[in-house]
Amino acid sequence: MRYVVRAALAVGLSLFGAPALAQSAENAWTLEATAGVVSDYRWRGTSLSGGDPAVQAGATVSHASGFYVDAYASSIEEYGLGADGDGAEVEITLTGGWAGTLAGFDIDAAVAAYQYPDGSDVAYVEIPVQAGRTVGPWTWTLGAAFTPAQSALGDEDNRYVWAGAALAPEAWPVAFEATVGREEGAWAPDGKTDWSLGARAPLGPVEIGLAWVDSDVDEGAAVASLFASF
């Protein structure tokens, strides 16, 4: 899935202790899945669903060693129009990486391939890395994503860095999150800053969320979400 989205969901699920779908005592493989809907699919402050709701679903298979593979799909506004006028209406993200603890920090390093079925020359690969640490009720995260030069980016590269914080005291039924990011390169030749502030709350196996997502190149919007974990 989109890496920052996947990471945000992972933080939310860990804060509220979502269960794994299946695990083997012999090989320590774990399968987790999530599905839900957002009122607007916002990616780094910009809507990829044209301001409309989007349906999303994903699954992650991970090993006790920390290695994992992840697949995520989301409906999007038609993208990558070809000569016939048709384009992609679904974004599929395939990710492989390692997540674990090093020197007291939670590290997640991956390679992600973004695919757009029926889209014309828009598939690309990105390399994201993030580090986080939990101190009491606070979780702090720093991350960066590098997109090498490739045809989907006009043979230019792209860089994105972000920082996030989550507050989730045990006695509170809700967790609060804030992020800020900076992008430069092929997708933001003049530079772009985005930010979000929101809250998540579990209702059994379902998690609801509400966030304000904004940037300096697009109008902000309140984004509601509803996801179930399996």
Secondary structure, DSSP 8 states (H G I E B T S, - for coil): --HHHHHHHHHHHHHHT---SEE-TTT-EEEEEEEEEESS-EETTEESSTTS-EEEEEEEEEETTSEEEEEEEEEEEEES--TTS--EEEEEEEEEEEEEEETTEEEEEEEEEEE-TT-SS--EEEEEEEEEEEETTEEEEEEEEEEEEEGGGTTEEEEEEEEEEEE--TT-S-EEEEEEEEEEETTEEEEEEEEEEEEEEEETTEEEEEEEEEESSS--EEEEEEEEE-
